[in-house]
Amino acid sequence: MNAFRSLLARIESLSERSGKTASWLVLALTASVAYEVFMRYALDAPTIWSFDVSYMLGGSVYVLGLAYVLRNKENVRVDIITAHFRPKLKLIIDLLFTLVFFFPVVLAILVVSVRTTVHSWAIRELASYTIWYPPIYPLRTVVSVALLLLLLQGLATFARDLLMLIERKES
């Protein structure tokens, strides 16, 4: 059981680190946008790369933060109904909804993302939103890795909730 709890702790540590990485990317995103604003409005010399860098960094921040948010239970929850339930019933509902909704949805999106990423690397896909045409496969890779981290964190959260439910039954 200690080895299992150690594995859960490692997964949660990975989620924490992905969230911290995402927070540092916000600084790069801010610097990129600030540079573009300065170049465009102060020097009347807009860049051709700013838009691409912005959505790539912004997308990376978003997906890399998903596992962190789940790990720290900071996701938005509308619990109008379950707010009045006992903690044990809330746990059961969380476990059920995780099995029925979370795992199938995240797994399906992950499978599609990995296929898209593999194809993108195979053809060395370029973004075609601007005239810069940067490679898009690194962003696709980040999305696939982040979804894998989200799935792992979902497994860890599910396991912790299940352990908590079992411990409640024993006491």
N, C-alpha and C positions, 0 to 999 in steps of 0.2 A: 504494500500500500504506500510505503514511503517513496518507492521508485515512481509510482504513478503520480503522486503529489509533486514530486520533483519535476516530472515531465510537464505537468500542468504549469508549474512555476516558470519553466523555461519558455513555454509557449507564451505565457503572459508577459514575460520579460521581452520577448521578441515583439509583441504588440506594443509595449511601451516604447521600445526603440524605434519602431516604425512611426509612431506618433511624434517622437522627438525629431526624427529626420524630416517629417512633414513640416514641423514648425520652423526648422531651419530653411526649408525651401521657400517659406513665406518671405523670408528676408531677401532671397534672390529674386523672387517675383516682384517684391516692392522696389528693389533697386532697378530691375529691368524696366518697370513701368515708369519710375521716376526719371530714368535716363531718357526714355522715349518722349515723355512730356517735355523735358528740358530741350531735347534736340528739336522737337516739332515746333514748340511755341517760342522758345528763346532764340534759336538759331535758324528756324525755318528749314530744317534739314531732317525730316522724319526718317526713321530707319526702315529697312525692309524686313527685318527679322523680329521686331518686337511683338507683333501679334502672335506669331508662331511660338515664340518663347513663352509668352504669357499663358496661352492655353495649355501648353505642355507642362509648365510648372504648376499652373492652377489645377489641372487634372491630376497631376502627381500628388499634390497636397491633399486633394480631396480623397483619392483612393487609398493613399498611405495612412490617412487618419482613421479609416473605417475600423480597423482592428483595435486601435487605441480607444476609440469611442465605445465600442462594444465591451472591451475589457473593463473600462472605468464606469460602465453603465451610464453614459452621458448622452445616450440617444434619446430622441424625443419619444415620449410614451403618452398615449391618451388612455388614462386608466380611470375613466369615469365610473365604470362598472366594477372593476377589480379593486378599486381603492377601499372598498368596504369589506373585502374578503379577508379571511384569516391568512397569515403568511404561508401556511402549508398549502392552502388551495391556490394561492398565487404562484407558488413554486410548481405545482402540478400543471397549471395553465401555461406557465412559461415553458415548461418541458414539452408539453403537447404542441404548442404553437411553433416551437423550435423544430421539432420533428416534422410537422406537417408543412410548414411554410419556409422557415429559414434555410434548412439544409437543402431541400429541393431547388429553391430559387438560386441560392448562392452557387450550388454545384452546377446547375444548368448554365448560369452566366460564366462561371469559371471554365467550363468545357468549351463554350463558344469563344471565350477570350483566348484560351490557349491555342485553339485551332487558328484563330485570326493572327495571333502572334507568330506562330510557326510559319504560316503563309507569308506574313509580312517580312520576316527575316529571309525566307526563301527567294522572294522577288526583290528584296532590298527596297521596300516600299517608301515612297517619298510623299510628304504632305503636299497637297495641291491647292491649298487655300490662298496662298500668296505667290508672288514671283520668286520667292527665295527657295522653295522646294526642299526643305530640310528632311532628313530621314525621320520616319514616324515609328519605325520598329522599336526604338528604345522606349518610347512612351507606351506602346502596346505591351512591352515586356513588363514595365512598371505596373501596369494595370493587372496583368495576369499574376504577378508576384503578390500584389496587394490583395487580390481576391483570394489567393491561397492563404495568405496570412489571416484574412477575415474568416475563412472556413476553419482554419486551425483554432482561432480564438473562439469561434462558435462551438467547436468541439470541447474546448477547455471550459467554456462557460456552462455548456450542457452538463459536462461531467461534474463540475463543482456544484451545480444545482441539484443534480441527482444524488451526489454524496450528502448534501445538506438535507434532502428529503429523507434519505435512508437513515441518517443520524437522528432526525426528528421522530421517525417511527420507533427507533430503538429506545428512545428516552421516554 
